[in-house]
Amino acid sequence: MSLFLAISLSLLTDLFKIGGDPHVLERADNYERIALTDSSTMEVYKGTDSILVVMTVCAPQCSSCARIYNKEWKLIATPQPPFSSVFPLATIENGRIIWKDNDTWEY
């Protein structure tokens, strides 16, 4: 079963308030990266005790937020980057949230 389909109905309702036509961009055993709109993605990683979710929105500068849920989709943590950044960018790699500073602007 798709991790995306296993998300609770209330969480899906909140996510789709932004609109769009979601589709899976990448899928592995415990991981999915889903395009929610042309400018937003969601990554979901299902671990043994928790579920990591990273949401990234680009308008045009990309910025991410991360959430950790338990198996019942109850929010247990909102991890922050280990540095100060206006536009933190996160991704999930091997079951870990990886942050990078995305404050570089090109003029």
N, C-alpha and C positions, 0 to 999 in steps of 0.2 A: 504494500500500500504506500502511496505517496505520503511523505511527511507533510506536504502542503495540505492534503486532504484530512490529515489527522489533527489539524489545528482546531481549537474550539470555535464554535460559532460566534461567540461574542468578540473574540480576537479578530476573526475574519471580517466581521461587520465593521470594526474600527479601521482595519487596514484598507478596506475597499471604499471608505468614505472619500478617498482621494481619487477614485475613478480609474478607468483604464481597462485593458484587456490582459489579465495576467497569463503568463505562460512560463514554463520551466525552461531555463537556459542551460542548466547543468544539474546532473543528478548522479549521486554515488550512493553507497549503502546507507549511510547515516546523514547525508548532506544533500541539500537542494539550494540552488540559486534561482530565484524567480523574478522575472520582470513584471512589476506591477503596472507600470506605465512606461512611456518612452523615456522618462527621466527619473524613475525610481526602481530600486531593486530590494529584495528581501533575501537574506541567507538564513537557512535553518539547519542546525546541526543537532541531532538527537543523540545525546550521550547516555551512559548507563543510569545516571541519577538526575540529569537535568537536560534542558533544551536551550540551546543558545540561538538567539535571533539577532541579526544585524540588519537594520534598515538604512538604506542610503538614498539620498535625494540629491539631484543635481539641478541647479537653477541659476546660472550655469555652473557655479562652483559646487563641487560635491561635498557633502557632509553626512556623517553617519551617527547613529545612536545604537546602543546595544542593550539587550535585555536577557536575563537568565530566568527561566521558568522551571518549576518542578514538573513532574510527569502529569499532573492534573492541570497544567497551564496556569498555575498561580504564580504571579511575579515574585521572585525571591531576591533579585538584585538588578541594579542598573549600573553596570561597569562604566567607568570613565577612563579616558586616556591617561597615561602616566605623565602627561605633560600638558601645559596650557596651550590651547589652540582654538581659534575661532571656527575653523572648519576641520574638525578631526575626521579622518577617514579610517574606517575599520573594515576588516574582512575576517572570515573564519578559515583558518588553515589547520588541518589535522586536529580538529576539535578545540582549538584555542582562538580567542579573539586577538587579532593582530591590529594594532593602531599605527597610523602614520599621520604626520602633520601635513595638512593640505592647505596651509595658509599662503602658499606661493602664488602670487598673482602675475600674470603676464599682461603688459600694457602695450 
